[in-house]
Amino acid sequence: MRILGIDPGTRITGYGLLDKDGNRLRHVDNGAIYTSSKDELPRRLELIYAGLEQVIGRYQPDVVAIEQVFVAKNALSALKLGQARGAAIVAGVNAGLPVFEYTALQVKSAVVGYGKAGKTQVQQMVKALMKLPGIAQEDASDALAVAICHANSCTLNQRIATRR
């Protein structure tokens, strides 16, 4: 199964792809879609959507995993982040892919084993788990973490379903 993880943002949207074969995870690619703060929000959302559409077309993932919006102190920032998430979700749905959502706590727990782990800990674990030569760009690393979370969660869900 090929998983596309997405860490949405209006300025930088990270993406990470991995293949899951049994219990093995293999890094496929990661990167980021950059938008300019000079552009109006609709243009930025268009760039996020178009960028993810290209990634989906190129790598043909089976599923999309995306980080949920956290509760921010700044309501406007939270709204903009929600709109970036919406653009990412629509890119997946329009490609006919199932979309799964995970909280930051779930992602950190799945990757580091501790839900309140810091960004550096998550980046180091992603590097180790994906056997990367260096730490990926921050948003791309977060996106890979979301993909790893889904890979672990779908395995757990399959085990639970098998026991029933």
GROMACS elastic network, one bead per residue, 0.5 to 0.9 nm:
[ bonds ]
;  ai    aj funct       b0    kb
    1    18     6  0.83591   500
    1    19     6  0.56146   500
    1    20     6  0.51758   500
    1    21     6  0.66258   500
    1    61     6  0.75889   500
    1    62     6  0.60723   500
    1    63     6  0.79194   500
    1   151     6  0.88239   500
    2    17     6  0.69620   500
    2    18     6  0.57628   500
    2    20     6  0.62870   500
    2    21     6  0.88977   500
    2    28     6  0.87159   500
    2    59     6  0.84226   500
    2    60     6  0.76702   500
    2    62     6  0.52333   500
    2    63     6  0.67903   500
    2    64     6  0.89013   500
    3    16     6  0.80950   500
    3    17     6  0.55985   500
    3    18     6  0.54687   500
    3    19     6  0.62725   500
    3    20     6  0.75817   500
    3    61     6  0.55204   500
    3    62     6  0.60765   500
    3    63     6  0.52161   500
    3    64     6  0.59282   500
    3    65     6  0.71023   500
    3   147     6  0.58901   500
    3   148     6  0.84350   500
    3   150     6  0.78110   500
    3   151     6  0.75681   500
    4    15     6  0.68454   500
    4    16     6  0.57650   500
    4    18     6  0.68750   500
    4    55     6  0.88643   500
    4    56     6  0.80244   500
    4    59     6  0.88054   500
    4    60     6  0.89855   500
    4    61     6  0.59515   500
    4    62     6  0.78467   500
    4    63     6  0.62898   500
    4    65     6  0.61308   500
    4    66     6  0.83565   500
    4   143     6  0.80539   500
    4   144     6  0.80254   500
    4   146     6  0.85628   500
    4   147     6  0.61101   500
    5    14     6  0.81667   500
    5    15     6  0.55799   500
    5    16     6  0.50591   500
    5    17     6  0.62001   500
    5    18     6  0.82909   500
    5    63     6  0.86312   500
    5    64     6  0.59286   500
    5    66     6  0.57651   500
    5    67     6  0.81706   500
    5   140     6  0.87465   500
    5   142     6  0.83323   500
    5   144     6  0.56634   500
    5   145     6  0.74199   500
    5   146     6  0.51992   500
    5   148     6  0.79862   500
    5   149     6  0.89636   500
    5   150     6  0.82264   500
    6    13     6  0.71070   500
    6    14     6  0.57299   500
    6    16     6  0.65845   500
    6    17     6  0.89358   500
    6    64     6  0.74608   500
    6    65     6  0.62384   500
    6    67     6  0.66567   500
    6    85     6  0.87884   500
    6    88     6  0.76449   500
    6   139     6  0.86011   500
    6   140     6  0.79637   500
    6   142     6  0.78056   500
    6   144     6  0.75907   500
    6   146     6  0.67824   500
    6   147     6  0.76353   500
    7    12     6  0.85207   500
    7    13     6  0.56756   500
    7    15     6  0.63132   500
    7    16     6  0.86365   500
    7    65     6  0.89564   500
    7    66     6  0.62321   500
    7    67     6  0.57900   500
    7    68     6  0.87985   500
    7    85     6  0.83742   500
    7   139     6  0.61621   500
    7   140     6  0.72516   500
    7   141     6  0.87186   500
    7   142     6  0.60097   500
    7   144     6  0.84767   500
    7   145     6  0.89772   500
    7   146     6  0.74579   500
    8    11     6  0.88360   500
    8    12     6  0.71712   500
    8    14     6  0.63787   500
    8    15     6  0.83544   500
    8    48     6  0.86207   500
    8    66     6  0.75114   500
    8    67     6  0.71873   500
    8    68     6  0.88014   500
    8    69     6  0.88716   500
    8    81     6  0.69773   500
    8    82     6  0.85081   500
    8    84     6  0.58525   500
    8    85     6  0.54782   500
    8    87     6  0.88999   500
    8    88     6  0.70993   500
    8   139     6  0.82883   500
    8   143     6  0.83625   500
    9    12     6  0.50911   500
    9    14     6  0.77690   500
    9    48     6  0.87037   500
    9    80     6  0.81325   500
    9    81     6  0.56282   500
    9    82     6  0.85816   500
    9    83     6  0.88363   500
    9    84     6  0.57368   500
    9    85     6  0.73746   500
    9   139     6  0.86829   500
   10    13     6  0.68106   500
   10    34     6  0.83328   500
   10    35     6  0.70106   500
   10    36     6  0.88249   500
   10    37     6  0.83815   500
   10    41     6  0.78007   500
   10    44     6  0.66276   500
   10    45     6  0.71703   500
   10    48     6  0.78856   500
   10    80     6  0.67204   500
   10    81     6  0.61707   500
   10    83     6  0.81024   500
   10    84     6  0.56066   500
   10    85     6  0.88111   500
   11    33     6  0.82094   500
   11    34     6  0.59338   500
   11    35     6  0.51133   500
   11    36     6  0.65426   500
   11    37     6  0.66173   500
   11    44     6  0.78117   500
   12    32     6  0.63238   500
   12    33     6  0.56555   500
   12    35     6  0.64070   500
   12    48     6  0.86167   500
   12   139     6  0.70612   500
   13    31     6  0.85741   500
   13    32     6  0.54593   500
   13    33     6  0.51127   500
   13    34     6  0.66707   500
   13    35     6  0.85634   500
   13    48     6  0.69931   500
   13    84     6  0.81711   500
   13    88     6  0.88607   500
   13   139     6  0.65646   500
   13   140     6  0.78211   500
   13   143     6  0.85579   500
   14    30     6  0.75813   500
   14    31     6  0.58878   500
   14    33     6  0.63516   500
   14    34     6  0.87212   500
   14   137     6  0.82913   500
   14   138     6  0.79267   500
   14   141     6  0.75474   500
   14   142     6  0.70954   500
   14   143     6  0.55229   500
   14   144     6  0.84972   500
   15    29     6  0.82978   500
   15    30     6  0.55015   500
   15    31     6  0.54772   500
   15    32     6  0.58556   500
   15    33     6  0.79462   500
   15    52     6  0.81525   500
   15    55     6  0.85299   500
   15   139     6  0.73482   500
   15   140     6  0.51340   500
   15   141     6  0.80380   500
   15   142     6  0.80613   500
   15   144     6  0.68471   500
   16    27     6  0.81914   500
   16    28     6  0.77498   500
   16    29     6  0.58776   500
   16    31     6  0.65239   500
   16    32     6  0.86022   500
   16   140     6  0.57844   500
   16   141     6  0.72158   500
   16   142     6  0.81168   500
   16   143     6  0.50345   500
   16   145     6  0.81025   500
   16   146     6  0.82617   500
   16   147     6  0.68827   500
   17    26     6  0.87036   500
   17    27     6  0.64058   500
   17    28     6  0.52328   500
   17    29     6  0.51993   500
   17    30     6  0.60389   500
   17    59     6  0.81651   500
   17    61     6  0.78130   500
   17   143     6  0.82240   500
   17   144     6  0.65747   500
   17   147     6  0.69754   500
   18    25     6  0.64960   500
   18    26     6  0.53949   500
   18    29     6  0.70726   500
   18    30     6  0.87744   500
   18    61     6  0.88210   500
   18   130     6  0.84282   500
   18   144     6  0.75336   500
   18   147     6  0.69628   500
   18   148     6  0.78685   500
   18   151     6  0.88739   500
   19    24     6  0.80305   500
   19    25     6  0.56402   500
   19    26     6  0.50828   500
   19    27     6  0.65520   500
   19    28     6  0.67407   500
   19    61     6  0.87896   500
   19   151     6  0.88075   500
   20    23     6  0.68845   500
   20    24     6  0.56924   500
   20    26     6  0.65553   500
   20   151     6  0.66668   500
   21    24     6  0.51580   500
   21    25     6  0.64890   500
   21    26     6  0.81939   500
   22    25     6  0.81333   500
   22   155     6  0.84059   500
   23   151     6  0.86912   500
   23   152     6  0.85820   500
   23   155     6  0.80588   500
   25   129     6  0.78467   500
   25   130     6  0.70923   500
   25   148     6  0.80073   500
   25   151     6  0.80427   500
   26   129     6  0.87191   500
   26   130     6  0.62940   500
   26   131     6  0.83660   500
   27    30     6  0.82257   500
   27   129     6  0.89005   500
   27   130     6  0.54419   500
   27   131     6  0.77157   500
   27   132     6  0.79359   500
   27   144     6  0.85539   500
   28    59     6  0.86453   500
   29    59     6  0.88876   500
   29   144     6  0.89986   500
   30   136     6  0.76301   500
   30   137     6  0.84993   500
   30   140     6  0.55907   500
   30   141     6  0.76504   500
   30   143     6  0.79313   500
   30   144     6  0.72377   500
   31   136     6  0.80058   500
   31   137     6  0.71563   500
   31   139     6  0.78805   500
   31   140     6  0.51274   500
   31   141     6  0.84387   500
   31   143     6  0.87902   500
   32    51     6  0.89217   500
   32   137     6  0.78185   500
   32   139     6  0.67714   500
   32   140     6  0.58983   500
   33    47     6  0.78022   500
   33    48     6  0.64603   500
   33    51     6  0.63240   500
   33    52     6  0.79934   500
   34    44     6  0.87093   500
   34    47     6  0.81671   500
   34    48     6  0.79294   500
   35    38     6  0.85766   500
   35    39     6  0.75693   500
   35    43     6  0.86348   500
   35    44     6  0.57032   500
   35    45     6  0.86631   500
   35    47     6  0.69277   500
   35    48     6  0.77134   500
   36    39     6  0.54900   500
   36    40     6  0.86510   500
   36    44     6  0.72513   500
   37    40     6  0.75754   500
   37    41     6  0.84331   500
   37    44     6  0.82529   500
   39    42     6  0.81941   500
   39    43     6  0.62027   500
   39    44     6  0.63697   500
   40    43     6  0.55328   500
   40    44     6  0.64782   500
   40    45     6  0.89123   500
   41    45     6  0.61538   500
   41    46     6  0.85580   500
   41    80     6  0.80141   500
   41    83     6  0.89839   500
   42    45     6  0.51336   500
   42    46     6  0.61943   500
   42    47     6  0.87428   500
   43    47     6  0.62931   500
   43    48     6  0.87363   500
   44    47     6  0.50831   500
   44    48     6  0.62905   500
   44    49     6  0.86652   500
   44    84     6  0.84151   500
   45    48     6  0.50466   500
   45    49     6  0.61329   500
   45    50     6  0.85026   500
   45    83     6  0.74238   500
   45    84     6  0.60391   500
   45    86     6  0.87451   500
   45    87     6  0.60468   500
   45    88     6  0.86726   500
   46    49     6  0.51472   500
   46    50     6  0.60011   500
   46    51     6  0.83957   500
   46    87     6  0.75712   500
   47    50     6  0.50882   500
   47    51     6  0.58440   500
   47    52     6  0.84372   500
   48    51     6  0.51793   500
   48    52     6  0.61581   500
   48    53     6  0.84519   500
   48    84     6  0.72431   500
   48    87     6  0.66289   500
   48    88     6  0.68755   500
   48    91     6  0.88259   500
   49    52     6  0.53012   500
   49    53     6  0.60170   500
   49    54     6  0.86948   500
   49    84     6  0.85395   500
   49    87     6  0.52945   500
   49    88     6  0.58844   500
   49    89     6  0.87422   500
   49    90     6  0.75842   500
   49    91     6  0.56766   500
   50    54     6  0.62832   500
   50    55     6  0.87514   500
   50    91     6  0.78427   500
   51    54     6  0.51973   500
   51    55     6  0.63915   500
   51    56     6  0.87232   500
   52    56     6  0.60361   500
   52    57     6  0.84046   500
   52    87     6  0.89326   500
   52    88     6  0.68549   500
   52    91     6  0.63620   500
   52    92     6  0.80627   500
   53    56     6  0.51302   500
   53    57     6  0.60727   500
   53    58     6  0.85790   500
   53    88     6  0.87975   500
   53    91     6  0.57471   500
   53    92     6  0.77339   500
   53    94     6  0.88422   500
   53    95     6  0.78511   500
   54    57     6  0.50114   500
   54    58     6  0.60369   500
   54    59     6  0.85606   500
   55    58     6  0.51710   500
   55    59     6  0.60380   500
   55    60     6  0.79035   500
   55    61     6  0.88882   500
   56    59     6  0.54313   500
   56    60     6  0.52160   500
   56    61     6  0.62625   500
   56    91     6  0.82373   500
   56    92     6  0.77092   500
   56    95     6  0.75996   500
   57    60     6  0.55962   500
   57    61     6  0.84669   500
   57    95     6  0.84282   500
   58    61     6  0.88654   500
   61    64     6  0.72833   500
   61    97     6  0.79518   500
   62    97     6  0.63692   500
   62    98     6  0.76798   500
   63    92     6  0.79884   500
   63    97     6  0.54340   500
   63    98     6  0.52746   500
   63    99     6  0.61730   500
   63   100     6  0.77530   500
   64    89     6  0.81982   500
   64    92     6  0.63871   500
   64    93     6  0.88959   500
   64    97     6  0.66782   500
   64    98     6  0.62560   500
   64   100     6  0.61952   500
   64   101     6  0.85442   500
   64   147     6  0.79471   500
   64   150     6  0.87671   500
   65    98     6  0.85356   500
   65    99     6  0.57691   500
   65   101     6  0.57315   500
   65   102     6  0.73290   500
   65   143     6  0.85108   500
   65   146     6  0.62432   500
   65   147     6  0.59245   500
   65   149     6  0.84008   500
   65   150     6  0.63495   500
   66    85     6  0.78108   500
   66    88     6  0.81281   500
   66    89     6  0.78448   500
   66    99     6  0.73524   500
   66   100     6  0.62758   500
   66   102     6  0.63472   500
   66   103     6  0.87204   500
   66   143     6  0.76719   500
   66   146     6  0.64128   500
   66   147     6  0.79645   500
   67    70     6  0.87184   500
   67    85     6  0.81935   500
   67   100     6  0.86240   500
   67   101     6  0.57010   500
   67   102     6  0.50649   500
   67   103     6  0.57871   500
   67   104     6  0.65986   500
   67   107     6  0.79929   500
   67   142     6  0.88664   500
   67   143     6  0.79918   500
   67   146     6  0.64848   500
   68    82     6  0.85097   500
   68    85     6  0.78484   500
   68   101     6  0.58241   500
   68   102     6  0.55871   500
   68   103     6  0.51095   500
   68   104     6  0.71622   500
   69    72     6  0.84061   500
   69    78     6  0.72064   500
   69    81     6  0.69895   500
   69    82     6  0.63539   500
   69    85     6  0.78361   500
   69   103     6  0.75007   500
   69   104     6  0.85199   500
   70    78     6  0.76238   500
   70   103     6  0.74961   500
   70   104     6  0.75058   500
   71    74     6  0.86432   500
   71    75     6  0.84318   500
   71    78     6  0.69553   500
   72    75     6  0.64391   500
   72    76     6  0.89101   500
   72    77     6  0.72241   500
   72    78     6  0.57023   500
   73    77     6  0.83248   500
   73    78     6  0.80677   500
   74    77     6  0.54025   500
   74    78     6  0.64113   500
   74    79     6  0.88383   500
   75    78     6  0.50600   500
   75    79     6  0.61975   500
   75    80     6  0.87067   500
   76    79     6  0.50814   500
   76    80     6  0.62502   500
   76    81     6  0.85864   500
   77    80     6  0.51610   500
   77    81     6  0.61087   500
   77    82     6  0.85245   500
   78    81     6  0.50622   500
   78    82     6  0.60891   500
   78    83     6  0.86725   500
   79    83     6  0.63256   500
   79    84     6  0.87897   500
   80    83     6  0.50518   500
   80    84     6  0.63640   500
   80    85     6  0.86804   500
   81    84     6  0.50391   500
   81    85     6  0.62249   500
   81    86     6  0.85736   500
   82    86     6  0.61509   500
   82    87     6  0.87678   500
   83    87     6  0.63305   500
   83    88     6  0.86850   500
   84    87     6  0.51566   500
   84    88     6  0.63520   500
   84    89     6  0.86589   500
   85    88     6  0.50477   500
   85    89     6  0.60458   500
   85    90     6  0.85345   500
   86    89     6  0.50373   500
   86    90     6  0.60603   500
   86    91     6  0.85378   500
   87    90     6  0.52149   500
   87    91     6  0.62601   500
   87    92     6  0.88785   500
   88    91     6  0.51337   500
   88    92     6  0.65384   500
   88    93     6  0.87717   500
   89    92     6  0.52218   500
   89    93     6  0.61198   500
   89    94     6  0.84794   500
   89    99     6  0.68495   500
   90    94     6  0.57441   500
   90    95     6  0.83322   500
   91    94     6  0.53363   500
   91    95     6  0.63724   500
   91    96     6  0.89514   500
   91    97     6  0.88698   500
   92    95     6  0.51963   500
   92    96     6  0.65677   500
   92    97     6  0.53420   500
   92    98     6  0.71788   500
   92    99     6  0.66327   500
   93    96     6  0.50253   500
   93    97     6  0.53338   500
   93    98     6  0.66802   500
   93    99     6  0.70223   500
   94    97     6  0.74375   500
  100   150     6  0.76874   500
  101   146     6  0.87852   500
  101   150     6  0.86397   500
  102   105     6  0.80768   500
  102   106     6  0.60424   500
  102   107     6  0.65235   500
  102   146     6  0.72705   500
  102   149     6  0.78371   500
  102   150     6  0.79651   500
  103   106     6  0.51694   500
  103   107     6  0.63188   500
  103   108     6  0.87038   500
  104   107     6  0.50477   500
  104   108     6  0.60928   500
  104   109     6  0.84402   500
  104   115     6  0.76163   500
  104   116     6  0.87670   500
  104   146     6  0.84868   500
  105   108     6  0.52949   500
  105   109     6  0.60355   500
  105   110     6  0.85382   500
  105   114     6  0.80945   500
  105   116     6  0.67143   500
  105   117     6  0.86857   500
  106   109     6  0.51363   500
  106   110     6  0.60809   500
  106   111     6  0.86486   500
  106   115     6  0.65617   500
  106   146     6  0.87961   500
  106   149     6  0.71853   500
  107   110     6  0.51905   500
  107   111     6  0.62158   500
  107   112     6  0.83649   500
  107   115     6  0.74934   500
  107   142     6  0.87673   500
  107   145     6  0.63186   500
  107   146     6  0.56669   500
  107   147     6  0.86888   500
  107   148     6  0.78864   500
  107   149     6  0.52422   500
  107   150     6  0.83189   500
  108   111     6  0.52280   500
  108   112     6  0.55495   500
  108   113     6  0.66580   500
  108   114     6  0.60635   500
  108   116     6  0.68756   500
  108   117     6  0.62049   500
  108   118     6  0.84469   500
  108   119     6  0.89595   500
  108   122     6  0.67048   500
  108   145     6  0.76316   500
  108   146     6  0.86240   500
  108   149     6  0.80511   500
  109   112     6  0.55082   500
  109   116     6  0.78400   500
  109   117     6  0.79473   500
  109   149     6  0.82039   500
  110   113     6  0.56830   500
  110   114     6  0.78482   500
  110   115     6  0.81223   500
  110   145     6  0.81814   500
  110   146     6  0.87518   500
  110   148     6  0.72850   500
  110   149     6  0.51304   500
  110   150     6  0.85441   500
  110   152     6  0.67876   500
  110   153     6  0.79801   500
  111   114     6  0.80763   500
  111   122     6  0.66516   500
  111   125     6  0.66009   500
  111   126     6  0.71556   500
  111   129     6  0.85443   500
  111   145     6  0.63530   500
  111   146     6  0.85572   500
  111   148     6  0.67732   500
  111   149     6  0.65046   500
  111   152     6  0.87879   500
  112   115     6  0.76459   500
  112   117     6  0.68886   500
  112   121     6  0.70674   500
  112   122     6  0.61476   500
  112   125     6  0.64132   500
  112   126     6  0.86992   500
  113   117     6  0.81993   500
  114   117     6  0.55323   500
  115   118     6  0.89685   500
  117   120     6  0.82141   500
  117   121     6  0.61926   500
  117   122     6  0.68142   500
  118   121     6  0.53476   500
  118   122     6  0.64478   500
  118   123     6  0.87663   500
  119   122     6  0.51197   500
  119   123     6  0.61108   500
  119   124     6  0.86091   500
  119   138     6  0.83380   500
  119   142     6  0.83564   500
  120   123     6  0.50691   500
  120   124     6  0.61218   500
  120   125     6  0.86111   500
  121   124     6  0.51842   500
  121   125     6  0.62237   500
  121   126     6  0.86085   500
  122   125     6  0.52000   500
  122   126     6  0.61018   500
  122   127     6  0.85613   500
  122   141     6  0.80034   500
  122   142     6  0.76623   500
  122   145     6  0.73583   500
  123   126     6  0.51188   500
  123   127     6  0.61353   500
  123   128     6  0.86408   500
  123   135     6  0.63259   500
  123   136     6  0.74638   500
  123   138     6  0.74194   500
  123   141     6  0.59327   500
  123   142     6  0.73536   500
  123   145     6  0.81647   500
  124   127     6  0.50924   500
  124   128     6  0.62401   500
  124   129     6  0.86335   500
  124   134     6  0.89534   500
  124   135     6  0.68278   500
  125   129     6  0.58947   500
  125   130     6  0.82894   500
  125   145     6  0.86920   500
  126   129     6  0.51379   500
  126   130     6  0.58248   500
  126   131     6  0.80090   500
  126   132     6  0.80026   500
  126   135     6  0.78953   500
  126   136     6  0.84553   500
  126   141     6  0.66209   500
  126   142     6  0.83522   500
  126   144     6  0.69443   500
  126   145     6  0.62559   500
  126   148     6  0.82879   500
  127   130     6  0.54281   500
  127   131     6  0.56678   500
  127   133     6  0.73917   500
  127   134     6  0.65291   500
  127   135     6  0.55921   500
  127   136     6  0.73040   500
  127   141     6  0.80430   500
  128   132     6  0.66602   500
  128   133     6  0.89249   500
  129   132     6  0.79510   500
  129   148     6  0.87974   500
  130   144     6  0.86139   500
  131   134     6  0.86074   500
  132   135     6  0.68993   500
  132   136     6  0.77636   500
  133   136     6  0.88233   500
  135   138     6  0.80067   500
  135   141     6  0.73742   500
  136   139     6  0.80843   500
  136   140     6  0.60917   500
  136   141     6  0.51696   500
  136   142     6  0.88665   500
  137   140     6  0.52438   500
  137   141     6  0.59198   500
  137   142     6  0.86034   500
  138   141     6  0.51038   500
  138   142     6  0.62591   500
  138   143     6  0.86859   500
  139   143     6  0.61811   500
  139   144     6  0.86627   500
  140   144     6  0.62108   500
  140   145     6  0.85667   500
  141   144     6  0.50743   500
  141   145     6  0.62247   500
  141   146     6  0.87712   500
  142   146     6  0.63776   500
  142   147     6  0.87855   500
  143   146     6  0.50594   500
  143   147     6  0.63809   500
  143   148     6  0.86852   500
  144   148     6  0.61387   500
  144   149     6  0.85296   500
  145   149     6  0.61046   500
  145   150     6  0.86654   500
  146   150     6  0.63319   500
  146   151     6  0.86791   500
  147   150     6  0.51184   500
  147   151     6  0.61996   500
  147   152     6  0.86907   500
  148   152     6  0.61860   500
  148   153     6  0.84406   500
  149   152     6  0.52092   500
  149   153     6  0.59629   500
  149   154     6  0.85282   500
  150   154     6  0.58736   500
  150   155     6  0.83878   500
  151   154     6  0.54500   500
  151   155     6  0.63852   500
  151   156     6  0.88011   500
  152   155     6  0.52472   500
  152   156     6  0.62989   500
  152   157     6  0.86912   500
  153   156     6  0.50264   500
  153   157     6  0.60337   500
  153   158     6  0.85109   500
  154   158     6  0.60546   500
  154   159     6  0.86011   500
  155   158     6  0.51206   500
  155   159     6  0.62974   500
  155   160     6  0.87314   500
  156   159     6  0.51165   500
  156   160     6  0.62463   500
  156   161     6  0.86342   500
  157   160     6  0.51158   500
  157   161     6  0.61482   500
  157   162     6  0.86077   500
  158   161     6  0.50831   500
  158   162     6  0.61092   500
  158   163     6  0.87476   500
  159   162     6  0.50943   500
  159   163     6  0.63791   500
  160   163     6  0.53297   500
  160   164     6  0.67572   500
  161   164     6  0.54718   500
